[in-house]
């Protein structure tokens, strides 16, 4: 008789932006995380720890250094866009 596979963790589903998915995939491919599931488990754990310690405020979630990192990432993404190619002469 074949033994049925039993999951130890409940399964949830959700969506992320294509940019976040791309970044998560790169982290997994680089070996920073064993899988997307591993990444999500660690991200949720970190969020909940911060939330429970009252160090996380939805209105003030990001520190100035984190905002600067995000600005730099946005600048990198924007630099890859050719805004002029869609203009009519």
N, C-alpha and C positions, 0 to 999 in steps of 0.2 A: 504494500500500500504506500503510495507516494505521500510524503509529508507536505502539508500545506505551509506556504510561507506566511509568517505572521509579522506584521509591522509593529515595531515597538513604539513608534511615534505616530500621532494622528497626522493626517494629511489635510492641509489647507491650500487654497488657491487664491491667487491675486494677480494683479497686473502691474507692470512697471513701464516706464517710458523706454523707447528703443535705445536711447542714449545710456540709460542705466543698465539695460540688458547687455549692451555692448561692453560696458566697463566691467560688469560682473563676469562676463565670459572671459575677458582678458585676465582678470585676477585668478580665475579657475585654471585657465590655460597656463598661466605662469607658475602654478603650484602654490599660490598663496592660500587657496582653499581647496579642499578635496573635491567639492562639488558645489553646484548652485545651492543645493539644500544645506550644505555646511555653511556657506556664506550667509544664507537667510537665517539660519538658526543662531549664528553668532551675532548678526545684526539685531535680531529681535531681542536676544539676551542682553546685549549692551543697552539698547533703548530702554527696556524694562528696568534694568538696574539703575540707569540715570533717572528715570521717571520716579521710581520708588524712593530714591534718595533725595527727591525734590530738587535735583540739579538740572532738571529739564523743564523748561517753560515753553509751551507752544508759541507764545508771542515772541519769545527771545531765544529761540532754539540754537542759533548759530553764534559762535564766538567770532570776534573780528578776524582772527587768523583763518577760521574756516570760511568766512565770507570771501576773503582774499583768494584762497585756493579755488573756490568756485568761480570767482571772476576770471582767474587765469585760465581755468578749463574752458569757460565760455569763450574767452578771447581766442584760444587755440581752435575751437570748433568754428568760430566765425571766420577765422583767417583762411580756412579751407573753402569757404564759399566765394564763388565768383559772382558778385552782385551785378556786374556789368554785362554778363553774357545774355541776360534775359531782356535787356533794354532794346527798344527799337531805335534805329538811327534816324 
